[in-house]
Amino acid sequence: MRSPKALLALLAALMAAPAAAQEADEAEAVTYPNYWDPRERVEVPDLSARNRIRFLTTHDFPPFNFIDQQEHVSGFHVDLAREICDELNIADKCQIQVLPWSELSTAIAGGQGDALIAGIAINVISRDDYLFTRPFMKFPARFVRADRVEIDGDDASALAGRRVGVMAGSAHAAMLRAYFPDIQPVTYERDEWMFDGLNTGQVDAVFGDGVQLSFWLISNSANECCSYFDGPYFGPAFLGEGLAIAVRRDSPDLADAFDHAVHAISKDGRMRELYLRYFPNGLY
């Protein structure tokens, strides 16, 4: 996911995304994530004692964090942080700082930042160091099929006995074997080899990360050859709990305030607009 070629490919696809997002009929068809009960109330803590709130992120994980053509830090995470600050009426206190991934944990531990919005994995180890907001996005696994192939059925059971490409040694390879034992996995060492296999008929479908597949489908490489098939599929044991904002364990007020803000922007449609801005082809 973080290899240079994969990042460049995602970024190139992202540059074409706004035009696709303008198509109203396509946008209406895209399912977007909303993990909140609209009837739920989330109280907002008093943040008046805080002089500033510094979000730390990286610049090498498009479409979540990247440097745009104007040399500005951009991405889903960056715009989400700004929406949160606007919702909490603290935009004048908010700062977004970009650091290398390897420096994030040291920076927040040393008080150089207040929140990490950079895709920190949520697990037993990280929970010892941070408090997390509720996830605002969960990564799905998806099938993408070659449209030229006739498949008798519209769910994954129709792929039984068929050759399906997947990245060797990946969480998706383990998930494919565990969830779909009747499918014949064909493993690849590189993404481009897997997509070439789909284009040339070595495999009838591929199974992988919904983010990557979303952008590949609208790329020149795909050339409108393929489409999503069934899903999405979630498996926390394989894919993690999703994306959330991490704060120091002595900052529960920030975690609660961010949850309040995300709930509010999810409820009034701003999260949907933000999602379509960066994922015009959808993940779900």
Salt bridges, closest charged atoms under 4 A:
GLU28 OE2 - ARG272 NH2 3.85
ASP37 OD1 - ARG39 NE 3.18
GLU40 OE2 - ARG134 NH2 2.34
GLU43 OE2 - ARG41 NH2 3.69
ASP60 OD1 - ARG2 NH1 3.56
ASP79 OD1 - ARG82 NH1 3.55
ASP79 OD2 - ARG277 NH1 2.79
GLU83 OE1 - ARG270 NH1 3.58
GLU87 OE1 - ARG270 NH2 2.50
ASP114 OD2 - ARG54 NE 3.38
ASP114 OD1 - ARG248 NH2 3.90
GLU192 OE2 - ARG190 NH2 2.52
ASP204 OD2 - ARG162 NH1 2.92
GLU241 OE1 - ARG127 NH2 2.94
ASP250 OD1 - ARG248 NE 3.45
ASP253 OD2 - ARG50 NE 3.02
ASP268 OD2 - ARG270 NH2 2.80
